[in-house]
Amino acid sequence: MHNEKLIKGLYDYREEHDACGIGFYANMDNKRSHDIIDKSLEMLRRLD
């Protein structure tokens, strides 16, 4: 009941979350690979 009083209009503080994050992938054996692209794209999806 107390939370309902804090919600005004379309804004709902319960939908807020941190938007910070960092990700880094590297191929340590210096070989070209599409796998690193797949992993990087998955990392970006998870940061959102």
Backbone bond lengths (Angstrom), bond angles and torsions (degrees), N, CA, C in turn:
res aa  C-N    CA-C-N  psi(-1)  N-CA   C-N-CA  omega(-1)  CA-C   N-CA-C  phi
1 M - - - 1.440 - - 1.526 110.21 -
2 H 1.320 117.18 -39.54 1.459 120.91 178.38 1.527 110.83 -64.56
3 N 1.336 117.94 -39.22 1.461 122.09 179.67 1.517 111.87 -63.59
4 E 1.314 117.70 -35.16 1.461 121.48 -178.39 1.526 111.07 -63.35
5 K 1.315 117.45 -30.49 1.461 121.13 179.84 1.524 111.48 -72.70
6 L 1.333 117.60 -25.46 1.456 121.33 -178.52 1.526 112.74 -80.91
7 I 1.315 118.40 -19.11 1.460 122.34 -178.83 1.523 108.82 -83.75
8 K 1.337 115.55 123.04 1.467 120.04 -179.01 1.517 108.46 -126.39
9 G 1.311 117.06 130.60 1.456 120.79 177.85 1.518 111.87 62.01
10 L 1.331 115.90 -137.04 1.463 121.17 -178.53 1.523 112.54 -87.68
11 Y 1.329 117.67 -11.18 1.463 121.19 -177.92 1.523 110.88 -78.64
12 D 1.312 116.00 130.00 1.465 121.83 176.54 1.526 107.52 -131.11
13 Y 1.318 117.50 108.45 1.459 121.85 -177.00 1.527 112.77 -59.37
14 R 1.329 117.69 -21.52 1.465 120.23 -179.56 1.523 111.77 -69.59
15 E 1.333 117.67 -16.14 1.460 121.84 178.59 1.530 112.13 -87.40
16 E 1.316 117.47 -5.07 1.458 121.55 -178.70 1.525 110.52 -75.59
17 H 1.316 116.24 146.21 1.456 122.01 173.76 1.525 108.26 -153.16
18 D 1.304 115.84 159.40 1.459 120.13 179.27 1.519 109.69 -63.90
19 A 1.303 115.84 141.38 1.455 120.90 -179.72 1.530 110.78 -110.85
20 C 1.303 116.57 20.62 1.452 118.67 -179.67 1.527 109.80 -99.01
21 G 1.273 115.86 152.76 1.454 120.72 178.42 1.518 109.83 170.20
22 I 1.305 114.89 159.48 1.460 120.11 178.81 1.521 107.74 -147.33
23 G 1.287 115.41 148.44 1.456 120.22 177.68 1.519 109.81 -145.81
24 F 1.312 116.11 147.53 1.462 120.92 -178.76 1.512 108.83 -150.99
25 Y 1.315 115.68 128.34 1.466 121.47 174.44 1.515 108.32 -123.63
26 A 1.307 116.36 141.08 1.463 121.25 177.75 1.518 108.94 -142.82
27 N 1.309 115.43 145.35 1.457 121.58 175.97 1.525 107.13 -95.53
28 M 1.306 117.18 106.39 1.460 121.80 -171.94 1.528 113.49 -73.75
29 D 1.344 118.26 -19.71 1.466 119.32 179.87 1.532 112.13 -96.07
30 N 1.332 117.27 9.86 1.466 123.97 173.76 1.533 113.18 56.77
31 K 1.337 116.86 37.86 1.463 121.38 176.88 1.520 108.86 -112.81
32 R 1.330 115.96 141.92 1.458 120.40 177.42 1.518 109.67 -67.88
33 S 1.324 115.11 138.67 1.459 119.22 -178.86 1.523 109.40 -157.80
34 H 1.318 115.88 136.24 1.466 119.85 175.50 1.530 109.93 -76.26
35 D 1.314 116.87 -18.67 1.467 121.78 -179.57 1.529 111.37 -59.57
36 I 1.320 116.95 -37.14 1.465 119.25 -179.81 1.527 110.84 -66.51
37 I 1.332 117.27 -32.47 1.466 120.66 176.51 1.519 109.82 -68.36
38 D 1.330 116.45 -44.97 1.470 120.23 178.11 1.528 111.27 -58.95
39 K 1.315 116.29 -45.33 1.468 120.31 -179.81 1.527 111.42 -66.05
40 S 1.322 117.05 -37.87 1.466 120.58 179.28 1.520 111.30 -66.60
41 L 1.331 117.32 -41.16 1.461 120.42 178.08 1.526 111.17 -65.16
42 E 1.324 116.75 -38.81 1.469 120.13 176.83 1.526 110.21 -64.40
43 M 1.323 116.73 -39.88 1.461 120.88 177.75 1.529 110.42 -59.93
44 L 1.334 117.14 -44.84 1.463 120.75 179.57 1.521 111.72 -63.21
45 R 1.326 117.02 -39.30 1.466 120.03 177.85 1.525 110.74 -62.52
46 R 1.310 116.43 -38.31 1.467 119.63 -178.00 1.522 112.63 -75.60
47 L 1.324 117.35 -21.91 1.462 120.14 177.15 1.518 112.02 -74.08
48 D 1.308 116.77 -22.39 1.464 119.97 -177.20 1.504 111.80 -76.50
